[in-house]
Amino acid sequence: MEKRNVPVRKARCQGCGKDIESDGNLSGVEYVKTKRGTEMFFHRGCMDEVWKKGIV
């Protein structure tokens, strides 16, 4: 099977606005996909802040 060069996408926390760093362990990161197809990533500790702000 041939390897493809897939562009790396950075995700930003919707609660604090900081980039989500990945070291392979994403146990502290949550993911939501809305009915409109918007994908939101955020730190577990920032969950309450996500719904108070607009999309970052």
N, CA, C and O atoms as a GROMACS GRO file, in nm:
protein
  224
    1MET      N    1   0.083  -0.118   0.000
    1MET     CA    2   0.000   0.000   0.000
    1MET      C    3   0.088   0.124   0.000
    1MET      O    4   0.188   0.131   0.072
    2GLU      N    5   0.052   0.219  -0.080
    2GLU     CA    6   0.131   0.342  -0.096
    2GLU      C    7   0.098   0.445   0.012
    2GLU      O    8  -0.019   0.466   0.044
    3LYS      N    9   0.202   0.508   0.067
    3LYS     CA   10   0.180   0.614   0.165
    3LYS      C   11   0.148   0.744   0.094
    3LYS      O   12   0.208   0.776  -0.009
    4ARG      N   13   0.055   0.817   0.146
    4ARG     CA   14   0.018   0.946   0.088
    4ARG      C   15   0.058   1.058   0.182
    4ARG      O   16   0.056   1.042   0.304
    5ASN      N   17   0.095   1.169   0.124
    5ASN     CA   18   0.127   1.286   0.205
    5ASN      C   19  -0.003   1.358   0.238
    5ASN      O   20  -0.063   1.424   0.153
    6VAL      N   21  -0.045   1.345   0.363
    6VAL     CA   22  -0.169   1.408   0.408
    6VAL      C   23  -0.130   1.535   0.483
    6VAL      O   24  -0.047   1.530   0.574
    7PRO      N   25  -0.189   1.649   0.448
    7PRO     CA   26  -0.154   1.772   0.520
    7PRO      C   27  -0.196   1.765   0.666
    7PRO      O   28  -0.302   1.711   0.699
    8VAL      N   29  -0.113   1.818   0.751
    8VAL     CA   30  -0.139   1.818   0.894
    8VAL      C   31  -0.227   1.938   0.927
    8VAL      O   32  -0.196   2.052   0.893
    9ARG      N   33  -0.338   1.910   0.993
    9ARG     CA   34  -0.429   2.016   1.033
    9ARG      C   35  -0.412   2.041   1.182
    9ARG      O   36  -0.406   1.947   1.261
   10LYS      N   37  -0.404   2.165   1.219
   10LYS     CA   38  -0.395   2.199   1.360
   10LYS      C   39  -0.534   2.227   1.413
   10LYS      O   40  -0.617   2.288   1.345
   11ALA      N   41  -0.559   2.184   1.534
   11ALA     CA   42  -0.687   2.209   1.599
   11ALA      C   43  -0.666   2.310   1.711
   11ALA      O   44  -0.566   2.305   1.782
   12ARG      N   45  -0.760   2.400   1.723
   12ARG     CA   46  -0.754   2.502   1.827
   12ARG      C   47  -0.867   2.476   1.927
   12ARG      O   48  -0.980   2.447   1.888
   13CYS      N   49  -0.836   2.488   2.055
   13CYS     CA   50  -0.936   2.469   2.160
   13CYS      C   51  -1.039   2.580   2.150
   13CYS      O   52  -1.004   2.698   2.146
   14GLN      N   53  -1.166   2.543   2.146
   14GLN     CA   54  -1.274   2.641   2.136
   14GLN      C   55  -1.301   2.710   2.268
   14GLN      O   56  -1.374   2.809   2.272
   15GLY      N   57  -1.245   2.659   2.378
   15GLY     CA   58  -1.265   2.721   2.509
   15GLY      C   59  -1.161   2.826   2.541
   15GLY      O   60  -1.195   2.939   2.577
   16CYS      N   61  -1.032   2.789   2.528
   16CYS     CA   62  -0.923   2.881   2.566
   16CYS      C   63  -0.855   2.944   2.446
   16CYS      O   64  -0.784   3.044   2.462
   17GLY      N   65  -0.876   2.890   2.326
   17GLY     CA   66  -0.818   2.946   2.205
   17GLY      C   67  -0.676   2.902   2.175
   17GLY      O   68  -0.618   2.946   2.075
   18LYS      N   69  -0.617   2.817   2.259
   18LYS     CA   70  -0.480   2.769   2.237
   18LYS      C   71  -0.481   2.649   2.144
   18LYS      O   72  -0.580   2.577   2.136
   19ASP      N   73  -0.370   2.628   2.073
   19ASP     CA   74  -0.357   2.511   1.986
   19ASP      C   75  -0.356   2.385   2.071
   19ASP      O   76  -0.299   2.383   2.180
   20ILE      N   77  -0.418   2.280   2.021
   20ILE     CA   78  -0.418   2.152   2.090
   20ILE      C   79  -0.296   2.075   2.043
   20ILE      O   80  -0.285   2.041   1.925
   21GLU      N   81  -0.206   2.048   2.134
   21GLU     CA   82  -0.083   1.976   2.104
   21GLU      C   83  -0.110   1.826   2.112
   21GLU      O   84  -0.176   1.779   2.205
   22SER      N   85  -0.060   1.752   2.015
   22SER     CA   86  -0.081   1.608   2.013
   22SER      C   87   0.052   1.535   2.028
   22SER      O   88   0.145   1.554   1.950
   23ASP      N   89   0.058   1.451   2.130
   23ASP     CA   90   0.173   1.363   2.146
   23ASP      C   91   0.128   1.217   2.128
   23ASP      O   92   0.198   1.123   2.168
   24GLY      N   93   0.011   1.201   2.068
   24GLY     CA   94  -0.044   1.067   2.049
   24GLY      C   95  -0.148   1.031   2.153
   24GLY      O   96  -0.233   0.946   2.129
   25ASN      N   97  -0.142   1.096   2.270
   25ASN     CA   98  -0.237   1.070   2.377
   25ASN      C   99  -0.335   1.187   2.384
   25ASN      O  100  -0.301   1.294   2.434
   26LEU      N  101  -0.455   1.166   2.336
   26LEU     CA  102  -0.555   1.272   2.336
   26LEU      C  103  -0.664   1.248   2.440
   26LEU      O  104  -0.781   1.278   2.416
   27SER      N  105  -0.626   1.193   2.553
   27SER     CA  106  -0.724   1.159   2.657
   27SER      C  107  -0.787   1.283   2.719
   27SER      O  108  -0.896   1.273   2.776
   28GLY      N  109  -0.722   1.399   2.711
   28GLY     CA  110  -0.777   1.521   2.770
   28GLY      C  111  -0.845   1.611   2.668
   28GLY      O  112  -0.870   1.728   2.695
   29VAL      N  113  -0.875   1.556   2.549
   29VAL     CA  114  -0.934   1.636   2.442
   29VAL      C  115  -1.071   1.580   2.406
   29VAL      O  116  -1.087   1.458   2.392
   30GLU      N  117  -1.168   1.668   2.390
   30GLU     CA  118  -1.303   1.628   2.350
   30GLU      C  119  -1.330   1.676   2.208
   30GLU      O  120  -1.265   1.768   2.160
   31TYR      N  121  -1.427   1.613   2.142
   31TYR     CA  122  -1.461   1.642   2.004
   31TYR      C  123  -1.612   1.641   1.989
   31TYR      O  124  -1.680   1.551   2.038
   32VAL      N  125  -1.665   1.744   1.920
   32VAL     CA  126  -1.808   1.752   1.894
   32VAL      C  127  -1.827   1.786   1.747
   32VAL      O  128  -1.757   1.872   1.694
   33LYS      N  129  -1.921   1.719   1.682
   33LYS     CA  130  -1.958   1.753   1.545
   33LYS      C  131  -2.105   1.794   1.547
   33LYS      O  132  -2.191   1.715   1.585
   34THR      N  133  -2.133   1.918   1.507
   34THR     CA  134  -2.268   1.971   1.513
   34THR      C  135  -2.353   1.920   1.396
   34THR      O  136  -2.301   1.856   1.305
   35LYS      N  137  -2.482   1.949   1.400
   35LYS     CA  138  -2.572   1.908   1.293
   35LYS      C  139  -2.533   1.971   1.160
   35LYS      O  140  -2.557   1.912   1.054
   36ARG      N  141  -2.473   2.089   1.164
   36ARG     CA  142  -2.429   2.157   1.041
   36ARG      C  143  -2.294   2.108   0.991
   36ARG      O  144  -2.248   2.151   0.885
   37GLY      N  145  -2.232   2.018   1.065
   37GLY     CA  146  -2.104   1.963   1.022
   37GLY      C  147  -1.982   2.034   1.076
   37GLY      O  148  -1.870   2.002   1.038
   38THR      N  149  -2.002   2.132   1.166
   38THR     CA  150  -1.890   2.201   1.228
   38THR      C  151  -1.821   2.109   1.327
   38THR      O  152  -1.886   2.050   1.414
   39GLU      N  153  -1.690   2.095   1.315
   39GLU     CA  154  -1.614   2.010   1.406
   39GLU      C  155  -1.546   2.098   1.511
   39GLU      O  156  -1.476   2.193   1.476
   40MET      N  157  -1.568   2.068   1.637
   40MET     CA  158  -1.512   2.147   1.746
   40MET      C  159  -1.427   2.058   1.835
   40MET      O  160  -1.471   1.951   1.877
   41PHE      N  161  -1.307   2.102   1.864
   41PHE     CA  162  -1.217   2.033   1.955
   41PHE      C  163  -1.193   2.123   2.076
   41PHE      O  164  -1.186   2.245   2.060
   42PHE      N  165  -1.182   2.065   2.194
   42PHE     CA  166  -1.154   2.144   2.313
   42PHE      C  167  -1.097   2.057   2.423
   42PHE      O  168  -1.119   1.936   2.427
   43HIS      N  169  -1.022   2.122   2.514
   43HIS     CA  170  -0.968   2.052   2.631
   43HIS      C  171  -1.084   2.022   2.727
   43HIS      O  172  -1.179   2.099   2.734
   44ARG      N  173  -1.076   1.913   2.797
   44ARG     CA  174  -1.182   1.879   2.894
   44ARG      C  175  -1.200   1.989   2.998
   44ARG      O  176  -1.312   2.016   3.040
   45GLY      N  177  -1.092   2.050   3.039
   45GLY     CA  178  -1.099   2.155   3.140
   45GLY      C  179  -1.165   2.283   3.089
   45GLY      O  180  -1.206   2.367   3.168
   46CYS      N  181  -1.174   2.297   2.958
   46CYS     CA  182  -1.232   2.417   2.896
   46CYS      C  183  -1.378   2.396   2.853
   46CYS      O  184  -1.436   2.483   2.788
   47MET      N  185  -1.436   2.283   2.888
   47MET     CA  186  -1.568   2.248   2.838
   47MET      C  187  -1.674   2.354   2.870
   47MET      O  188  -1.757   2.385   2.785
   48ASP      N  189  -1.674   2.409   2.990
   48ASP     CA  190  -1.774   2.509   3.027
   48ASP      C  191  -1.758   2.638   2.947
   48ASP      O  192  -1.857   2.708   2.924
   49GLU      N  193  -1.637   2.670   2.906
   49GLU     CA  194  -1.612   2.793   2.831
   49GLU      C  195  -1.652   2.784   2.684
   49GLU      O  196  -1.675   2.886   2.619
   50VAL      N  197  -1.662   2.663   2.630
   50VAL     CA  198  -1.691   2.643   2.488
   50VAL      C  199  -1.826   2.704   2.451
   50VAL      O  200  -1.837   2.770   2.347
   51TRP      N  201  -1.925   2.683   2.532
   51TRP     CA  202  -2.062   2.724   2.498
   51TRP      C  203  -2.086   2.873   2.526
   51TRP      O  204  -2.190   2.926   2.488
   52LYS      N  205  -1.992   2.941   2.592
   52LYS     CA  206  -2.005   3.084   2.622
   52LYS      C  207  -1.946   3.172   2.513
   52LYS      O  208  -1.977   3.291   2.508
   53LYS      N  209  -1.862   3.116   2.425
   53LYS     CA  210  -1.792   3.193   2.323
   53LYS      C  211  -1.836   3.152   2.184
   53LYS      O  212  -1.902   3.049   2.166
   54GLY      N  213  -1.797   3.233   2.086
   54GLY     CA  214  -1.819   3.196   1.946
   54GLY      C  215  -1.711   3.100   1.902
   54GLY      O  216  -1.620   3.068   1.978
   55ILE      N  217  -1.721   3.055   1.780
   55ILE     CA  218  -1.622   2.960   1.726
   55ILE      C  219  -1.491   3.032   1.701
   55ILE      O  220  -1.488   3.139   1.639
   56VAL      N  221  -1.382   2.974   1.749
   56VAL     CA  222  -1.247   3.031   1.734
   56VAL      C  223  -1.186   2.981   1.606
   56VAL      O  224  -1.073   3.017   1.573
   0.00000   0.00000   0.00000
